[in-house]
Structures are given as structure tokens and as C-alpha cells.
């Protein structure tokens, strides 16, 4: 077989795998099994059946792939949250993301050492690896269902915030050496440095990228998402080279840009959404290919993983993270849902790869334990997210499929506002003509249940309808009054 044929065969296999992975979401809906679990188990079974796959996918490659995937996922997550939503829930997000992650790391380390009889260094590494949650997995298991209100914002924000915190803790732990006091001091200093530099680069890089996207035009529409992706990667690179958390920088930049107006905003969001979905598929397949199901019995990795997964879900998170939510204005059911829906995913995989490439003792068993915890979290917790939301009274809505769109391209930024008519408001029951307060504003489109309403002055809008209002741009005052004699 020639090199060209070998490359073609590789491309063929990869394309078929990605297509099957995309179609697996339909299978997961029928079987009520989260799609990430299907990716994970099928790829692990494939690596057992074809050992050559395991040999050709080294853990060092997984680390690199997952790093790039996480940059995309965190930037996309930041864009989805936006500054307005983040500002409204900044206290619980930061508290859960920082304090909650540190407490979870310590609790998992204690359980690993005293219950699972692992060494202290192994236990600390496991604690740092298993503390973060994963927003991409939460969105995947929810499918077309969306958690509304502050609950969704806190859940998304915590998942995005604790990823950089967990990674920074792991980096600090792996670089620590010397006496116990010296190691503790190194961990604290490195962690604080990672956080401060990450936030600073994220703020500066986010505003710089936003200015670049607004002020510098490009010759083709397809180049705008490419520029945004390159900008996110550059922000990650600058922060990491400066000894900060590149992942935190990317998340912060995404949050700052998320609400801002910019050219080709819709296309940028669509591209990042697609890349984020692809990244999730790649991460779970990569983890499965580097873990053999037959080897999980070695060193009781499967049992340790199950013990840690169960204790994390029903003991550690409720007892340690739960109290952090008490000051937050949320119902008890909403707090319980946030605690249960903290799923494990890509970040523990990446941190397990860090442990192996850094030469941590017992790293292979750590990686296999992480596999079991992630598999349990995705299957058991992820598979019951919808049930938990119903039982706990958390508002969820099913997003309708809207594959078709219409619109026009404008050379300048329009002044527009999308209003959702609220029940009992003055607009509820009003006509489209009533909504126009003066000649400088008009209704561009009105939708009800995903369908367009007729655009006549007598059309009545009701609660839940969406109305897009446009405002006439200000006329440039070119003419000046003549001077008076």
C-alpha cells in the first residue's frame, strides 16, 4: 500500500467514525444512554479488539488533542454565558469554581488514601484530576433540553470556572518538590500565579480580540470564525507562556466577548458550537482508545474508580459543595440539581494524561481510575439528569429543531432589540402597531412557537411571542447652520 493509499484509508476510517459518532445521538435518545458513554465504551472495546489502535494512540498525543479541544470548548462556553449572565451569578460561580474545587480535591485525596489505600502523592493527583466538572458533557446529556433561569447559568459557569482551577492545581502539584512545607508553598504560589496571569491575559486578550473583530474587516465571511478561533488559541498560548492558566484566559475572553456586538456573530457562534461538539467526540474516543477494558481489573482500578465515583456524587459534592450554595437565591431543588449535574468529562482525562507524561508513580492506574469515574458519571449521573430535573422541579424547556433560517446582510450594524412578550405586561395582547412608539422604530419580525406571524398593524402578540424591533440609524449631521450676521 502506497503512502497516499494509507493516508486515504486513515481519512476514510476517521470520517466514518465521526459520522457514526454524530448519529449515535439518535441511538442514545432511544436507549436513554448518554452519547459520550457510547463513544467511551465503543472506543475502549475497539482498542481491546484491535491492540494496534492502543499502540498508535499514545497518551502524549491524547494530552495534546484534549488541550486543543478544551480551548475550543471553554471559549465556546464563555461565548454562551456572556458577561450579562455571568455578572448576575458571579459570586456562586467563583465560589464553586475555586473554593469548591479545592475542597473536592482535598476530600478525594483523603478518601483515596484512607479508604482506597493509595499513596499520598497518588491520592493528591487523583483529587486534582477528579475535582473539575465538564460543561460539554452536561450539554450533551441534556440534548435539546435547556435548563432555564439562574440554575443553568450557575451550572454552566461552575463547570467552566473549575476546569482552569483544577488544571492549575494539577500543574502546581506536578511541579512541587522538596519538603512538605516547600511543596505546599510551591503549590500555593504557582496556583495564585496561574489564576492572576490567566485572568489578566483573558481580560486584555478578550478586549483586544473584540476590537480586532469590530475594526478590521476581512474579505470573506468564512474568515471571521477562523480569526476568532486563531484569537482564542493565541490567548491560550500567551497566558501559558506567561506561566498563567491559558484555559482560564480563554474562558474569561469568551465571557467578555459573548454579549458584545460584532460582525458575523451568528456564524462565529455556529462554527464554535460545531467545533465544540466535535471536540467532545474526539476527547471521549481518545480516552477509550488509550484504556483497555481487560486491564481495568489490574490493581483493582475498576473498584477504586466506582468507590470514588459514588462517594463523589452522593457524599463529597453534597456535603462540601452544597453549603457553598446556601447563600445563593435558589430553591432547594435547584441546589440539589446543580450538585447532581456536576458531571466529569474532558478535564479529568487531560489531567490523567498530565500524570502519565509527567512520570507520576502509579500513573497508569490513576488513568484507569479516571476512566471508571468518568464512565460512571456520564452513564449514571448523566443518564438521570432529565429525571432529576423533573423530580427536583427544575424548569427545563425542549428547544425546537429550527434547521431553516432567513435574513439579510447589512453593511452597517443595525440597532435592534429582540423582545420576548411577558405574561401580564403592557405588550401582552397589544397589536404590532401599538408596539411602535414613534416613526424611528418598526417591527421587523414576530414569531410564535417558531412560526412567523403575519406582519399587519392589527396582528395581536401574546405572552411568549418573540418580536424583533429595529430602530432607524441616526442621520449624519453633515449640514451645518449658516453663520449669522
N, C-alpha and C positions, 0 to 999 in steps of 0.2 A: 504493500500500500504506500503510495506516494505521500509526501508531506501535505500536499493540497487535499488529497482524499481523507487523510487522517484529521485534518482541521475541519473539513466539511462534515465528517462523521461526528466530531465533537459538537459542532454547532447544531447539527440535527438532533442529537440526544438532548442537549441543553434546551433547545426550543420546545421539544416535546414535553420535557419535564416541567417547564414553566407553564405551558398550556394546560397540562394536566393539573398542575397546582392551582391555576386560576379556576378551572372547572370544579375543583374539589370543594369550593364554597357551596355549590349546589348540593354536593353529596353531604356536606356537613349539616346543611339545613334539614335534609331528610333523616339523617342518622342522629341529629341533635348532638353531634360531636364537633367541637371547635376545629376549624381548618388547620391552625398551627399544630395541633396534636397529630393530625393526619400527616402533615409534612414531616414531623419529627419521627414518628414511628415508621413510616414507609421508607424514609432515607436510612434509618438505623437498620431496618431489615435488609435493605439493599446492600449496605456495607457488609453485613454478615454473609449474605448470599454471594456477593462478589467482593472478596477481600481486596482486590486491586483498587476498588474505589476508596477504601480506607487508606491505602498506601499513597494514593495520588492526591489526597486532600490533607496535607499536614496541618497541625493546629496553628502554626505560624501564619499560614495562608488564611485560616478562619479568622484569626485576630485582625488581619488587615481588611478582610472583606466586611467583617462586622463593624469595624471602626468607620469605614466609609458609609455603611448602611445607617449607622446611628446618627451620623452627621445629618443625613437626609431626613431621618425620622424626627429628630429633635427640632430641626429648623421648620419642618412642616408642622410639627406640634405647636411651636411658638407662633407660627402664622395663624393657626386655627384658634389659639387662645386670644391673641391680640392684647393690646395694652389696656383697653377699657375693661374687659372681663378680668384680666389679671389684677388690675388695681382694686377691683371690688372684692377680691378674695386673697389679697397679697399676704395677710397675716397667717391664715391657716396653711397656705401653700408653702411659705418659707418655713413655718414651724414644723410641718410634717416632712418637708423635704430635707431639712437639716437635722433638727433635733430627733425626729422620728427615725431617720436613717441611722444616726449614731447610736440611739438606744437599741434599735433592732440588731445592729452589728454586735453590740456587746452581749445581748441576750442569746443570739445564735451561737456566739463564741462560747459562752458559759454552758449551754446545752450540749454543744459538740464535745466539749472537754469532759464534763462531769457525767453526762448521760450516755454519749456515744464513745467515750474513752479515746478521743483523739488528742494529739499533742496540742500545746497552746498555739504554736505558730500556725498549724493546720486549721485550728478552730477559728483563729482570728481572720485568716484568709477566707474561710468559708462564710464567716459572719459578714465581711465586707462584700463578698460576692452575692449573697442571697438577700441583702437588705433592700436594694432598689426594686421598684415595680416597673412595669412596662406599659406605656400608653398604647402602643401599636397593637398589643395583644388584646387590650380591653376593647379597642375599636373593632378589632376583627371578630371577637366573640359576640359583640353586640350586633354585628351585621348592619342592617338598615335601621336598627333601633337607636334612638338618640336619648341620652339622659338629659333632661331639661333642667333649667334652674341652676342654683348655686352648687348643687351636688355634682353636676357634670363638670363645672369649672374647677372645683376643688380636686376632683378625681384626676382630671387631665393635668392640672397644674402640679399636683404632688408627683405624679408619675414622671413628668418632665423634669422637675426640680431634683428629685432624689437620684436620678441617673448620674448627673455630674458629681453629686456629693459622694455616692458610692464608689465611683471610679477614682475620685481624688483620694478617698480613704485607702483604696487598694494600692494606688501608686505610692502613697506615703508609707504603707506597711511594707511593701516590697523593697523600698529603698532604705528602710531602717536597719541599723546595725549598732553593735556595741552593747553597753549595759542596758538594763531595763529602763533606767531613767533617761539615758541617751536616746533609746529607741522611742520612748514616749514623747520626749521633746521634739525629736525629728518628725514624728507623725503630726503633732500639733502644728509646728511651724510650716511644714510642707502643705498641710491641708488648708491652713489660713491663706498661704501664698496662692495656692491654686484657686481658691474662691475669689480673692480680691482681684487678681490679674484676670481671671475669667470674666468677672462682671465688668471690669473696666474695658477690656477689649471688646466684649459683647456690645456695650453701650456705644463706644466710639465706632466700632465696625458697623453696627446696625445703622447709625445715623449717616455714616459715610456711604454705605451701600444704598440707602434710601435716596440720598442726594444724587448719587450716580444714576440711579434708575429714573429719577424725575428729570434731571437736567440734561443728560446725554442721550440723544436719540440714536437708534440703531436702524440699519437699512431694511431689516426683515423682522416680521413679528416673531418668528421662531427663535430669534437670537435672544429675546428678552428672558425667557425661562433659563436659557443657558447661562446668561450673565448672572442671574440670581443664584443658580447652583454654584457657579465659579466663585461668586462672592461669599457664599456660605462656607465653602471649602477653604477660601483664603482666611476668613475669620477664625476658623478652627486652627489652621496652620500657624497664624500669628500668635494666638493665645498659647498654643502648645509649645512653640519655640521660646516664648517668653516665660516658660515654666508656670503657666496657668492652666486652668481647665478649659480646653478647647470645646468640650461638649457644653459646658455652662455658657461659654461665649456665644455659641451657635443658638442655644435656646433663648438667651436674652435678646440677641439680634432679631430672631424671629418674632418674639413678643412685641418688640418696638415697631417692627415693620408691619405686623399683622393688620392693624386698623388703618394704616396710612393709605392715602390715595396715591396711585402710581399707574403709569401706562401698562396696559396688558396684564392687569392684576388677575383677572379671571384665568387667563392662560397660564400664568405662573402658578396659581393655586392648583390648577388641574394637573400640570406636569409634576409638581411635588407630591400631590396625592397619589398619582400613578407610581412614581418612584418609591414612595413610602410603602405602598402595597408590595411592590417587587422586592424591596429590601427585606420586608418581613419574611417573604417566601424564602429568599436566599439564606437568611440567618438560620432559620429552623432546619432547612435541608442541610446546611453546612454542619450544624451541631450533630444531626443524626448520622451523617457520613463519618464523623470522627469518633463515634461511640458505638461499640459492638454490643448488641443485646446479650450475647453469650458471656461477655466479660463482666457484666454487672454483678454477678454473684461473687466475683473475686473481692475479698476484703469486706464483704457484706455491704457493698456500696448501695445496693438497692434498698436494703433495710434501713440504713442510716439516712438515706435520702427521704424515704417515706416518713420516718420518725420526725425529721426536721420539717418536712412539708406540712405535716398535720399540726405540729406544735406551733409553727409559724402562723398558720391560718386560724387556729382556734384558741391559742394561748398568748403568744408573743404580741401579735398585732392588736388584738382587743385590749390586753392589759397595759401595754406600753404606749401604743399609738393612740388608742381610744381616748385616754384622758386629755390628749392634746387637742381633741375636737370639742371638748366640753364648752370652752368659751365661744365657740362659733355658733352663730344663729342658724341652727339646723335642727330638724326634728330627730328624735332618737332613731327612727327607721332610716333616715338619710345617713346618719353617722354610721349605723351598722352596715349599710350598703357600701359606703366608702371603704370601711375596714375589710369587708369580704371581697370586694372587687380589686384589691391590690394584687394583681397577678404578676408572676415572674416571667421573664422572656429574654430579650436580646442582651441586656446588660449583664446578667449573671453568666451568660455564655461567653461574652467578651472577657469578663474578669476571670473566668476559669481558664481561658486561653492565656491571659496575662500570667497566671500562676505557672502554667506549663512552660512557657517561653522564658520565664524568669528563673527556672530551675528550683522552684519551691519543693521541699521534700513532700512526698506523698501527693504530688500534683495530679497524677493520673486518677487517683481515687477521688480527689476533690472534683475533678471534671466530671466523673461518672456520678457522683452525688448530686452535682448541679443538674445533670441531665434528669435524674429522677425527680428532683424538686420542681423543675420547670414542667416536666410531663404531668405531674400530679396537679400543679397549679392550673395549667391550661385545661386539663381534662375535667377535674372535679370542680374547682372554683369557677373556671371559665364556662364550663357546661351548665352551671347553675346560676349564672348571673341574671338571666331573664326571670327565672323563678324567684330569686332573692329580691329582685326589684318589685315584683308583684306582691310578695309576702310582706315586704317592709314598706309598702306604699310609696315607693319612689316613682315620680312621674316620668314616664317614658313615652316617646312617640315613634311610630314607624314612619320613616322617611319614604315618601312615594318615589317610585322609579321615574325619573324625568330625563330620558335619553335625548330629547329634542330641545333645541333652543332657537331663538331668533333674536335679532338685534341689528344695530347699525354701528358703523365705525365713525368716530368723530375726530377731527384734527386737534380739538382742544378739550380739556377736562370739563365735563358738564357739572352744573350744580344740581345734584339730585338727592332725593331722600326716599327711602323705602319705608313706608308706614304699614304696620300691622294693626288693623282696626281692633280695639279692645272692647270687650263687652261693657255696656253701660256708659261708654264715652259719648261725647257730642257727635262724633263721626258715625257711631253705630246707628244705622237707619237713615243716614243722610244720603243725598244724591251726589253724583260726581260734580255737578255744578256748585253744590254747597261747599265742597272742599276747596274750590278755587277762591282764594280770598282777594285776589286782585289780578290785574292783567299781566303781571310779571310771572305768574305761576300757572301751570296747567298739568293735568293728569296725563301721563304718558301711557300707562298700562294698569290694569286692575285684574287680579286673579282671585278665584275662589276654588279651593280644592285642587289647585294645579291647572285649572282651566281658565281661559281668558273670558272676561266679562265684556259685553258689548259696550263700546265707548260712546254713549249718548249722555246728554246732560241729565236725563231723568233716571239713569241707572242708579239703583239704590245699593249701597255697600252695607255689609253686615259684619258682626264680630268674627274675626279670624281671616277676613279678606286681606289681601296684600295690595297696596296702592303705591305706585311709583310716581312721585311728584318731581317735575323738572322746573327749574327757575331760569328765567331769561338772564343771560350773562349781562353784566354791566357794560354799557356802551362806552368806548374810549372817548374821553373829553378832549378831542383834537382841536376843536374850535375854541378860541378864546374871545372874551368880550373885547370889543374895540376900546381903546383908551378914551377917556372922557376929556373934553376940552375944559 
